[in-house]
Amino acid sequence: MDKKVTSIVAYIAPIGWLIAFLAGDKEGAKFHLNQALMVWILSILSGVVGTVCAFVPIVGSIISMVFGIAVLVFWILGLVAACKQEEKEIPIIGGIKILK
């Protein structure tokens, strides 16, 4: 896979990220691989927070909804940047570098 396809596949699903990491152009798409990894980690954390906050009726629902919307917005921003072949960091979590 070339750089653009690898970048886009990384955002499709967590399994897509794994496929992009293992079979794609890692060096060319390293920026988007890192950004997509952060989105997927935030998505998992959102599920955990949603589960924990489910015990608090109204506040838990609001917190869970805010996390879910944030993940969706970050995912869309990253996917659009990958489609345009731009290296725009995702707000808040984009500065975290896991892949060197």
Biopython code that builds the backbone (N, CA, C, O; Angstrom):
import numpy as np
from Bio.PDB.StructureBuilder import StructureBuilder

atoms = [
    (1, "MET", "N", (0.849, -1.190, 0.000)),
    (1, "MET", "CA", (0.000, 0.000, 0.000)),
    (1, "MET", "C", (0.887, 1.242, 0.000)),
    (1, "MET", "O", (1.940, 1.270, 0.637)),
    (2, "ASP", "N", (0.452, 2.243, -0.709)),
    (2, "ASP", "CA", (1.210, 3.482, -0.712)),
    (2, "ASP", "C", (0.845, 4.329, 0.510)),
    (2, "ASP", "O", (0.031, 3.927, 1.341)),
    (3, "LYS", "N", (1.452, 5.486, 0.597)),
    (3, "LYS", "CA", (1.294, 6.350, 1.772)),
    (3, "LYS", "C", (-0.161, 6.753, 2.007)),
    (3, "LYS", "O", (-0.642, 6.678, 3.138)),
    (4, "LYS", "N", (-0.863, 7.175, 0.969)),
    (4, "LYS", "CA", (-2.234, 7.657, 1.119)),
    (4, "LYS", "C", (-3.176, 6.534, 1.554)),
    (4, "LYS", "O", (-3.981, 6.716, 2.467)),
    (5, "VAL", "N", (-3.076, 5.390, 0.910)),
    (5, "VAL", "CA", (-3.949, 4.267, 1.254)),
    (5, "VAL", "C", (-3.662, 3.797, 2.677)),
    (5, "VAL", "O", (-4.588, 3.513, 3.438)),
    (6, "THR", "N", (-2.392, 3.716, 3.035)),
    (6, "THR", "CA", (-2.026, 3.311, 4.388)),
    (6, "THR", "C", (-2.607, 4.270, 5.412)),
    (6, "THR", "O", (-3.127, 3.842, 6.442)),
    (7, "SER", "N", (-2.520, 5.573, 5.131)),
    (7, "SER", "CA", (-3.057, 6.580, 6.052)),
    (7, "SER", "C", (-4.563, 6.442, 6.227)),
    (7, "SER", "O", (-5.069, 6.541, 7.345)),
    (8, "ILE", "N", (-5.270, 6.218, 5.150)),
    (8, "ILE", "CA", (-6.728, 6.115, 5.213)),
    (8, "ILE", "C", (-7.148, 4.827, 5.915)),
    (8, "ILE", "O", (-8.042, 4.850, 6.761)),
    (9, "VAL", "N", (-6.522, 3.715, 5.578)),
    (9, "VAL", "CA", (-6.879, 2.427, 6.178)),
    (9, "VAL", "C", (-6.653, 2.453, 7.688)),
    (9, "VAL", "O", (-7.390, 1.806, 8.431)),
    (10, "ALA", "N", (-5.651, 3.188, 8.149)),
    (10, "ALA", "CA", (-5.358, 3.266, 9.583)),
    (10, "ALA", "C", (-6.534, 3.831, 10.372)),
    (10, "ALA", "O", (-6.710, 3.491, 11.542)),
    (11, "TYR", "N", (-7.336, 4.682, 9.752)),
    (11, "TYR", "CA", (-8.476, 5.296, 10.445)),
    (11, "TYR", "C", (-9.756, 4.477, 10.346)),
    (11, "TYR", "O", (-10.709, 4.750, 11.077)),
    (12, "ILE", "N", (-9.807, 3.478, 9.460)),
    (12, "ILE", "CA", (-11.047, 2.757, 9.210)),
    (12, "ILE", "C", (-11.541, 2.005, 10.441)),
    (12, "ILE", "O", (-12.716, 2.112, 10.793)),
    (13, "ALA", "N", (-10.684, 1.261, 11.088)),
    (13, "ALA", "CA", (-11.052, 0.501, 12.294)),
    (13, "ALA", "C", (-9.758, 0.098, 12.979)),
    (13, "ALA", "O", (-8.691, 0.180, 12.370)),
    (14, "PRO", "N", (-9.827, -0.331, 14.218)),
    (14, "PRO", "CA", (-8.592, -0.781, 14.869)),
    (14, "PRO", "C", (-7.884, -1.898, 14.097)),
    (14, "PRO", "O", (-6.654, -1.931, 14.057)),
    (15, "ILE", "N", (-8.636, -2.804, 13.490)),
    (15, "ILE", "CA", (-8.008, -3.849, 12.677)),
    (15, "ILE", "C", (-7.404, -3.236, 11.414)),
    (15, "ILE", "O", (-6.394, -3.726, 10.909)),
    (16, "GLY", "N", (-8.009, -2.185, 10.911)),
    (16, "GLY", "CA", (-7.448, -1.467, 9.767)),
    (16, "GLY", "C", (-6.123, -0.828, 10.115)),
    (16, "GLY", "O", (-5.196, -0.808, 9.306)),
    (17, "TRP", "N", (-6.039, -0.298, 11.343)),
    (17, "TRP", "CA", (-4.778, 0.286, 11.795)),
    (17, "TRP", "C", (-3.699, -0.782, 11.830)),
    (17, "TRP", "O", (-2.567, -0.543, 11.408)),
    (18, "LEU", "N", (-4.045, -1.959, 12.333)),
    (18, "LEU", "CA", (-3.081, -3.050, 12.420)),
    (18, "LEU", "C", (-2.625, -3.488, 11.028)),
    (18, "LEU", "O", (-1.439, -3.735, 10.815)),
    (19, "ILE", "N", (-3.549, -3.584, 10.094)),
    (19, "ILE", "CA", (-3.202, -3.951, 8.718)),
    (19, "ILE", "C", (-2.305, -2.884, 8.103)),
    (19, "ILE", "O", (-1.312, -3.207, 7.451)),
    (20, "ALA", "N", (-2.650, -1.609, 8.308)),
    (20, "ALA", "CA", (-1.838, -0.520, 7.764)),
    (20, "ALA", "C", (-0.438, -0.536, 8.371)),
    (20, "ALA", "O", (0.546, -0.273, 7.681)),
    (21, "PHE", "N", (-0.353, -0.843, 9.651)),
    (21, "PHE", "CA", (0.938, -0.866, 10.329)),
    (21, "PHE", "C", (1.807, -2.020, 9.819)),
    (21, "PHE", "O", (3.012, -1.858, 9.623)),
    (22, "LEU", "N", (1.194, -3.169, 9.609)),
    (22, "LEU", "CA", (1.959, -4.344, 9.212)),
    (22, "LEU", "C", (2.236, -4.412, 7.711)),
    (22, "LEU", "O", (3.303, -4.872, 7.306)),
    (23, "ALA", "N", (1.291, -3.963, 6.879)),
    (23, "ALA", "CA", (1.429, -4.160, 5.437)),
    (23, "ALA", "C", (1.613, -2.871, 4.651)),
    (23, "ALA", "O", (1.865, -2.920, 3.447)),
    (24, "GLY", "N", (1.496, -1.729, 5.298)),
    (24, "GLY", "CA", (1.538, -0.475, 4.570)),
    (24, "GLY", "C", (2.898, 0.188, 4.574)),
    (24, "GLY", "O", (3.881, -0.360, 5.072)),
    (25, "ASP", "N", (2.929, 1.364, 4.015)),
    (25, "ASP", "CA", (4.131, 2.195, 3.964)),
    (25, "ASP", "C", (4.289, 2.885, 5.312)),
    (25, "ASP", "O", (3.800, 3.999, 5.504)),
    (26, "LYS", "N", (4.973, 2.224, 6.250)),
    (26, "LYS", "CA", (5.080, 2.752, 7.622)),
    (26, "LYS", "C", (5.831, 4.075, 7.667)),
    (26, "LYS", "O", (5.427, 4.991, 8.383)),
    (27, "GLU", "N", (6.893, 4.184, 6.928)),
    (27, "GLU", "CA", (7.690, 5.410, 6.986)),
    (27, "GLU", "C", (6.931, 6.592, 6.402)),
    (27, "GLU", "O", (6.968, 7.684, 6.969)),
    (28, "GLY", "N", (6.247, 6.400, 5.287)),
    (28, "GLY", "CA", (5.523, 7.491, 4.647)),
    (28, "GLY", "C", (4.281, 7.909, 5.409)),
    (28, "GLY", "O", (3.904, 9.080, 5.400)),
    (29, "ALA", "N", (3.644, 6.948, 6.073)),
    (29, "ALA", "CA", (2.374, 7.223, 6.749)),
    (29, "ALA", "C", (2.517, 7.232, 8.264)),
    (29, "ALA", "O", (1.520, 7.121, 8.978)),
    (30, "LYS", "N", (3.729, 7.361, 8.761)),
    (30, "LYS", "CA", (3.963, 7.291, 10.203)),
    (30, "LYS", "C", (3.145, 8.329, 10.968)),
    (30, "LYS", "O", (2.640, 8.036, 12.052)),
    (31, "PHE", "N", (3.007, 9.529, 10.424)),
    (31, "PHE", "CA", (2.236, 10.579, 11.090)),
    (31, "PHE", "C", (0.793, 10.125, 11.299)),
    (31, "PHE", "O", (0.266, 10.222, 12.407)),
    (32, "HIS", "N", (0.155, 9.632, 10.242)),
    (32, "HIS", "CA", (-1.253, 9.232, 10.353)),
    (32, "HIS", "C", (-1.425, 7.933, 11.132)),
    (32, "HIS", "O", (-2.452, 7.732, 11.779)),
    (33, "LEU", "N", (-0.438, 7.058, 11.077)),
    (33, "LEU", "CA", (-0.498, 5.860, 11.913)),
    (33, "LEU", "C", (-0.525, 6.261, 13.389)),
    (33, "LEU", "O", (-1.274, 5.690, 14.182)),
    (34, "ASN", "N", (0.290, 7.237, 13.745)),
    (34, "ASN", "CA", (0.319, 7.707, 15.136)),
    (34, "ASN", "C", (-0.991, 8.400, 15.512)),
    (34, "ASN", "O", (-1.534, 8.164, 16.592)),
    (35, "GLN", "N", (-1.494, 9.250, 14.625)),
    (35, "GLN", "CA", (-2.737, 9.963, 14.910)),
    (35, "GLN", "C", (-3.909, 8.990, 15.052)),
    (35, "GLN", "O", (-4.726, 9.122, 15.963)),
    (36, "ALA", "N", (-3.985, 8.014, 14.147)),
    (36, "ALA", "CA", (-5.068, 7.029, 14.203)),
    (36, "ALA", "C", (-4.954, 6.173, 15.466)),
    (36, "ALA", "O", (-5.966, 5.830, 16.077)),
    (37, "LEU", "N", (-3.731, 5.831, 15.853)),
    (37, "LEU", "CA", (-3.537, 5.065, 17.080)),
    (37, "LEU", "C", (-4.058, 5.839, 18.285)),
    (37, "LEU", "O", (-4.679, 5.256, 19.173)),
    (38, "MET", "N", (-3.816, 7.125, 18.322)),
    (38, "MET", "CA", (-4.310, 7.951, 19.423)),
    (38, "MET", "C", (-5.842, 8.003, 19.419)),
    (38, "MET", "O", (-6.462, 7.981, 20.483)),
    (39, "VAL", "N", (-6.446, 8.070, 18.249)),
    (39, "VAL", "CA", (-7.913, 8.068, 18.170)),
    (39, "VAL", "C", (-8.463, 6.747, 18.697)),
    (39, "VAL", "O", (-9.443, 6.742, 19.442)),
    (40, "TRP", "N", (-7.845, 5.627, 18.322)),
    (40, "TRP", "CA", (-8.341, 4.327, 18.770)),
    (40, "TRP", "C", (-8.121, 4.126, 20.268)),
    (40, "TRP", "O", (-8.952, 3.516, 20.941)),
    (41, "ILE", "N", (-7.013, 4.632, 20.787)),
    (41, "ILE", "CA", (-6.792, 4.553, 22.240)),
    (41, "ILE", "C", (-7.832, 5.396, 22.968)),
    (41, "ILE", "O", (-8.384, 4.962, 23.979)),
    (42, "LEU", "N", (-8.104, 6.603, 22.461)),
    (42, "LEU", "CA", (-9.134, 7.448, 23.069)),
    (42, "LEU", "C", (-10.505, 6.788, 22.979)),
    (42, "LEU", "O", (-11.319, 6.922, 23.893)),
    (43, "SER", "N", (-10.762, 6.086, 21.897)),
    (43, "SER", "CA", (-12.032, 5.381, 21.741)),
    (43, "SER", "C", (-12.193, 4.300, 22.810)),
    (43, "SER", "O", (-13.271, 4.142, 23.382)),
    (44, "ILE", "N", (-11.128, 3.567, 23.072)),
    (44, "ILE", "CA", (-11.171, 2.542, 24.120)),
    (44, "ILE", "C", (-11.372, 3.189, 25.480)),
    (44, "ILE", "O", (-12.180, 2.722, 26.283)),
    (45, "LEU", "N", (-10.635, 4.267, 25.740)),
    (45, "LEU", "CA", (-10.798, 4.978, 27.012)),
    (45, "LEU", "C", (-12.209, 5.538, 27.161)),
    (45, "LEU", "O", (-12.763, 5.565, 28.261)),
    (46, "SER", "N", (-12.784, 5.983, 26.048)),
    (46, "SER", "CA", (-14.157, 6.494, 26.075)),
    (46, "SER", "C", (-15.125, 5.395, 26.504)),
    (46, "SER", "O", (-16.047, 5.647, 27.279)),
    (47, "GLY", "N", (-14.920, 4.194, 26.010)),
    (47, "GLY", "CA", (-15.772, 3.077, 26.406)),
    (47, "GLY", "C", (-15.620, 2.742, 27.875)),
    (47, "GLY", "O", (-16.602, 2.449, 28.557)),
    (48, "VAL", "N", (-14.388, 2.786, 28.362)),
    (48, "VAL", "CA", (-14.140, 2.509, 29.778)),
    (48, "VAL", "C", (-14.785, 3.580, 30.652)),
    (48, "VAL", "O", (-15.455, 3.271, 31.637)),
    (49, "VAL", "N", (-14.575, 4.842, 30.281)),
    (49, "VAL", "CA", (-15.169, 5.942, 31.049)),
    (49, "VAL", "C", (-16.688, 5.858, 31.002)),
    (49, "VAL", "O", (-17.352, 6.097, 32.010)),
    (50, "GLY", "N", (-17.240, 5.524, 29.848)),
    (50, "GLY", "CA", (-18.687, 5.381, 29.727)),
    (50, "GLY", "C", (-19.240, 4.286, 30.613)),
    (50, "GLY", "O", (-20.313, 4.429, 31.199)),
    (51, "THR", "N", (-18.499, 3.189, 30.709)),
    (51, "THR", "CA", (-18.926, 2.083, 31.562)),
    (51, "THR", "C", (-18.857, 2.463, 33.034)),
    (51, "THR", "O", (-19.774, 2.172, 33.802)),
    (52, "VAL", "N", (-17.773, 3.110, 33.419)),
    (52, "VAL", "CA", (-17.601, 3.521, 34.817)),
    (52, "VAL", "C", (-18.620, 4.587, 35.198)),
    (52, "VAL", "O", (-19.179, 4.554, 36.295)),
    (53, "CYS", "N", (-18.859, 5.527, 34.297)),
    (53, "CYS", "CA", (-19.782, 6.621, 34.598)),
    (53, "CYS", "C", (-21.245, 6.208, 34.485)),
    (53, "CYS", "O", (-22.132, 6.984, 34.842)),
    (54, "ALA", "N", (-21.507, 5.020, 34.003)),
    (54, "ALA", "CA", (-22.891, 4.564, 33.879)),
    (54, "ALA", "C", (-23.568, 4.414, 35.239)),
    (54, "ALA", "O", (-24.795, 4.369, 35.326)),
    (55, "PHE", "N", (-22.769, 4.339, 36.289)),
    (55, "PHE", "CA", (-23.330, 4.207, 37.633)),
    (55, "PHE", "C", (-23.877, 5.524, 38.169)),
    (55, "PHE", "O", (-24.640, 5.537, 39.135)),
    (56, "VAL", "N", (-23.483, 6.641, 37.538)),
    (56, "VAL", "CA", (-24.000, 7.954, 37.927)),
    (56, "VAL", "C", (-24.992, 8.360, 36.838)),
    (56, "VAL", "O", (-24.576, 8.690, 35.727)),
    (57, "PRO", "N", (-26.283, 8.345, 37.131)),
    (57, "PRO", "CA", (-27.310, 8.443, 36.094)),
    (57, "PRO", "C", (-27.164, 9.582, 35.079)),
    (57, "PRO", "O", (-26.936, 9.299, 33.903)),
    (58, "ILE", "N", (-27.278, 10.802, 35.456)),
    (58, "ILE", "CA", (-27.298, 11.900, 34.481)),
    (58, "ILE", "C", (-25.899, 12.357, 34.124)),
    (58, "ILE", "O", (-25.583, 12.512, 32.944)),
    (59, "VAL", "N", (-25.062, 12.574, 35.111)),
    (59, "VAL", "CA", (-23.699, 13.051, 34.870)),
    (59, "VAL", "C", (-22.918, 12.028, 34.057)),
    (59, "VAL", "O", (-22.177, 12.396, 33.145)),
    (60, "GLY", "N", (-23.076, 10.756, 34.376)),
    (60, "GLY", "CA", (-22.387, 9.698, 33.637)),
    (60, "GLY", "C", (-22.773, 9.674, 32.173)),
    (60, "GLY", "O", (-21.920, 9.475, 31.307)),
    (61, "SER", "N", (-24.037, 9.872, 31.889)),
    (61, "SER", "CA", (-24.501, 9.898, 30.501)),
    (61, "SER", "C", (-23.918, 11.085, 29.742)),
    (61, "SER", "O", (-23.527, 10.955, 28.582)),
    (62, "ILE", "N", (-23.861, 12.225, 30.392)),
    (62, "ILE", "CA", (-23.309, 13.428, 29.751)),
    (62, "ILE", "C", (-21.822, 13.241, 29.469)),
    (62, "ILE", "O", (-21.356, 13.551, 28.372)),
    (63, "ILE", "N", (-21.075, 12.737, 30.448)),
    (63, "ILE", "CA", (-19.636, 12.522, 30.259)),
    (63, "ILE", "C", (-19.387, 11.513, 29.145)),
    (63, "ILE", "O", (-18.511, 11.719, 28.305)),
    (64, "SER", "N", (-20.138, 10.443, 29.132)),
    (64, "SER", "CA", (-19.996, 9.422, 28.105)),
    (64, "SER", "C", (-20.304, 9.995, 26.717)),
    (64, "SER", "O", (-19.599, 9.699, 25.752)),
    (65, "MET", "N", (-21.339, 10.804, 26.620)),
    (65, "MET", "CA", (-21.722, 11.406, 25.354)),
    (65, "MET", "C", (-20.651, 12.380, 24.860)),
    (65, "MET", "O", (-20.341, 12.408, 23.669)),
    (66, "VAL", "N", (-20.086, 13.176, 25.768)),
    (66, "VAL", "CA", (-19.039, 14.128, 25.388)),
    (66, "VAL", "C", (-17.807, 13.384, 24.864)),
    (66, "VAL", "O", (-17.236, 13.766, 23.843)),
    (67, "PHE", "N", (-17.402, 12.324, 25.566)),
    (67, "PHE", "CA", (-16.262, 11.530, 25.097)),
    (67, "PHE", "C", (-16.547, 10.913, 23.735)),
    (67, "PHE", "O", (-15.681, 10.921, 22.860)),
    (68, "GLY", "N", (-17.733, 10.387, 23.549)),
    (68, "GLY", "CA", (-18.095, 9.771, 22.273)),
    (68, "GLY", "C", (-18.091, 10.762, 21.123)),
    (68, "GLY", "O", (-17.613, 10.451, 20.033)),
    (69, "ILE", "N", (-18.614, 11.938, 21.358)),
    (69, "ILE", "CA", (-18.618, 12.978, 20.325)),
    (69, "ILE", "C", (-17.196, 13.423, 20.015)),
    (69, "ILE", "O", (-16.857, 13.639, 18.852)),
    (70, "ALA", "N", (-16.354, 13.566, 21.047)),
    (70, "ALA", "CA", (-14.960, 13.959, 20.840)),
    (70, "ALA", "C", (-14.226, 12.929, 19.981)),
    (70, "ALA", "O", (-13.479, 13.294, 19.073)),
    (71, "VAL", "N", (-14.436, 11.656, 20.266)),
    (71, "VAL", "CA", (-13.795, 10.604, 19.469)),
    (71, "VAL", "C", (-14.266, 10.687, 18.019)),
    (71, "VAL", "O", (-13.454, 10.588, 17.099)),
    (72, "LEU", "N", (-15.554, 10.865, 17.810)),
    (72, "LEU", "CA", (-16.092, 10.971, 16.453)),
    (72, "LEU", "C", (-15.495, 12.163, 15.708)),
    (72, "LEU", "O", (-15.097, 12.034, 14.550)),
    (73, "VAL", "N", (-15.432, 13.310, 16.357)),
    (73, "VAL", "CA", (-14.882, 14.511, 15.720)),
    (73, "VAL", "C", (-13.398, 14.323, 15.399)),
    (73, "VAL", "O", (-12.952, 14.678, 14.308)),
    (74, "PHE", "N", (-12.631, 13.767, 16.341)),
    (74, "PHE", "CA", (-11.203, 13.533, 16.105)),
    (74, "PHE", "C", (-10.994, 12.538, 14.973)),
    (74, "PHE", "O", (-10.085, 12.697, 14.158)),
    (75, "TRP", "N", (-11.841, 11.506, 14.925)),
    (75, "TRP", "CA", (-11.742, 10.509, 13.861)),
    (75, "TRP", "C", (-12.002, 11.151, 12.494)),
    (75, "TRP", "O", (-11.267, 10.902, 11.538)),
    (76, "ILE", "N", (-13.040, 11.968, 12.408)),
    (76, "ILE", "CA", (-13.372, 12.637, 11.137)),
    (76, "ILE", "C", (-12.248, 13.572, 10.712)),
    (76, "ILE", "O", (-11.859, 13.583, 9.545)),
    (77, "LEU", "N", (-11.716, 14.367, 11.664)),
    (77, "LEU", "CA", (-10.622, 15.284, 11.335)),
    (77, "LEU", "C", (-9.402, 14.529, 10.814)),
    (77, "LEU", "O", (-8.779, 14.948, 9.838)),
    (78, "GLY", "N", (-9.067, 13.430, 11.457)),
    (78, "GLY", "CA", (-7.922, 12.642, 11.022)),
    (78, "GLY", "C", (-8.138, 12.001, 9.670)),
    (78, "GLY", "O", (-7.237, 12.008, 8.830)),
    (79, "LEU", "N", (-9.320, 11.446, 9.445)),
    (79, "LEU", "CA", (-9.623, 10.798, 8.175)),
    (79, "LEU", "C", (-9.616, 11.802, 7.026)),
    (79, "LEU", "O", (-9.091, 11.507, 5.952)),
    (80, "VAL", "N", (-10.184, 12.967, 7.237)),
    (80, "VAL", "CA", (-10.191, 13.996, 6.194)),
    (80, "VAL", "C", (-8.762, 14.442, 5.874)),
    (80, "VAL", "O", (-8.410, 14.615, 4.707)),
    (81, "ALA", "N", (-7.939, 14.627, 6.912)),
    (81, "ALA", "CA", (-6.540, 15.012, 6.687)),
    (81, "ALA", "C", (-5.791, 13.918, 5.929)),
    (81, "ALA", "O", (-4.966, 14.218, 5.065)),
    (82, "ALA", "N", (-6.069, 12.665, 6.242)),
    (82, "ALA", "CA", (-5.415, 11.550, 5.529)),
    (82, "ALA", "C", (-5.843, 11.520, 4.068)),
    (82, "ALA", "O", (-5.019, 11.269, 3.188)),
    (83, "CYS", "N", (-7.119, 11.774, 3.799)),
    (83, "CYS", "CA", (-7.604, 11.791, 2.421)),
    (83, "CYS", "C", (-6.973, 12.918, 1.612)),
    (83, "CYS", "O", (-6.711, 12.764, 0.419)),
    (84, "LYS", "N", (-6.733, 14.036, 2.259)),
    (84, "LYS", "CA", (-6.117, 15.192, 1.595)),
    (84, "LYS", "C", (-4.593, 15.121, 1.607)),
    (84, "LYS", "O", (-3.931, 15.992, 1.043)),
    (85, "GLN", "N", (-4.034, 14.104, 2.236)),
    (85, "GLN", "CA", (-2.598, 13.918, 2.395)),
    (85, "GLN", "C", (-1.950, 15.093, 3.125)),
    (85, "GLN", "O", (-0.847, 15.520, 2.784)),
    (86, "GLU", "N", (-2.647, 15.606, 4.126)),
    (86, "GLU", "CA", (-2.129, 16.684, 4.959)),
    (86, "GLU", "C", (-1.694, 16.109, 6.298)),
    (86, "GLU", "O", (-2.235, 15.098, 6.747)),
    (87, "GLU", "N", (-0.738, 16.735, 6.925)),
    (87, "GLU", "CA", (-0.278, 16.292, 8.240)),
    (87, "GLU", "C", (-0.734, 17.291, 9.297)),
    (87, "GLU", "O", (0.085, 17.979, 9.907)),
    (88, "LYS", "N", (-2.043, 17.365, 9.509)),
    (88, "LYS", "CA", (-2.628, 18.222, 10.533)),
    (88, "LYS", "C", (-2.821, 17.411, 11.802)),
    (88, "LYS", "O", (-3.415, 16.334, 11.776)),
    (89, "GLU", "N", (-2.312, 17.937, 12.918)),
    (89, "GLU", "CA", (-2.496, 17.235, 14.181)),
    (89, "GLU", "C", (-3.936, 17.340, 14.651)),
    (89, "GLU", "O", (-4.592, 18.369, 14.482)),
    (90, "ILE", "N", (-4.406, 16.268, 15.236)),
    (90, "ILE", "CA", (-5.734, 16.245, 15.833)),
    (90, "ILE", "C", (-5.672, 17.083, 17.110)),
    (90, "ILE", "O", (-4.707, 16.970, 17.866)),
    (91, "PRO", "N", (-6.676, 17.918, 17.366)),
    (91, "PRO", "CA", (-6.638, 18.741, 18.586)),
    (91, "PRO", "C", (-6.525, 17.888, 19.849)),
    (91, "PRO", "O", (-7.036, 16.769, 19.898)),
    (92, "ILE", "N", (-5.874, 18.406, 20.836)),
    (92, "ILE", "CA", (-5.707, 17.834, 22.177)),
    (92, "ILE", "C", (-4.794, 16.605, 22.178)),
    (92, "ILE", "O", (-3.774, 16.606, 22.869)),
    (93, "ILE", "N", (-5.131, 15.568, 21.429)),
    (93, "ILE", "CA", (-4.363, 14.323, 21.492)),
    (93, "ILE", "C", (-3.320, 14.203, 20.387)),
    (93, "ILE", "O", (-2.500, 13.285, 20.423)),
    (94, "GLY", "N", (-3.328, 15.091, 19.422)),
    (94, "GLY", "CA", (-2.433, 14.984, 18.265)),
    (94, "GLY", "C", (-0.960, 15.163, 18.587)),
    (94, "GLY", "O", (-0.106, 14.673, 17.847)),
    (95, "GLY", "N", (-0.648, 15.843, 19.655)),
    (95, "GLY", "CA", (0.742, 16.075, 20.013)),
    (95, "GLY", "C", (1.423, 14.905, 20.679)),
    (95, "GLY", "O", (2.641, 14.911, 20.852)),
    (96, "ILE", "N", (0.655, 13.902, 21.055)),
    (96, "ILE", "CA", (1.228, 12.730, 21.725)),
    (96, "ILE", "C", (1.817, 11.803, 20.665)),
    (96, "ILE", "O", (1.117, 11.387, 19.742)),
    (97, "LYS", "N", (3.084, 11.485, 20.797)),
    (97, "LYS", "CA", (3.767, 10.625, 19.829)),
    (97, "LYS", "C", (4.075, 9.284, 20.468)),
    (97, "LYS", "O", (4.874, 9.205, 21.401)),
    (98, "ILE", "N", (3.446, 8.230, 19.970)),
    (98, "ILE", "CA", (3.719, 6.880, 20.445)),
    (98, "ILE", "C", (4.682, 6.196, 19.487)),
    (98, "ILE", "O", (5.614, 5.516, 19.917)),
    (99, "LEU", "N", (4.460, 6.375, 18.189)),
    (99, "LEU", "CA", (5.353, 5.796, 17.181)),
    (99, "LEU", "C", (6.469, 6.782, 16.868)),
    (99, "LEU", "O", (6.211, 7.938, 16.530)),
    (100, "LYS", "N", (7.664, 6.337, 16.979)),
    (100, "LYS", "CA", (8.811, 7.214, 16.698)),
    (100, "LYS", "C", (9.338, 6.971, 15.311)),
    (100, "LYS", "O", (10.301, 7.615, 14.894)),
]
sb = StructureBuilder()
sb.init_structure("model")
sb.init_model(0)
sb.init_chain("A")
sb.init_seg("    ")
for serial, (resi, resn, name, xyz) in enumerate(atoms, 1):
    if name == "N":
        sb.init_residue(resn, " ", resi, " ")
    sb.init_atom(name, np.array(xyz, "f"), 0.0, 1.0, " ", f" {name:<3s}", serial, name[0])
structure = sb.get_structure()
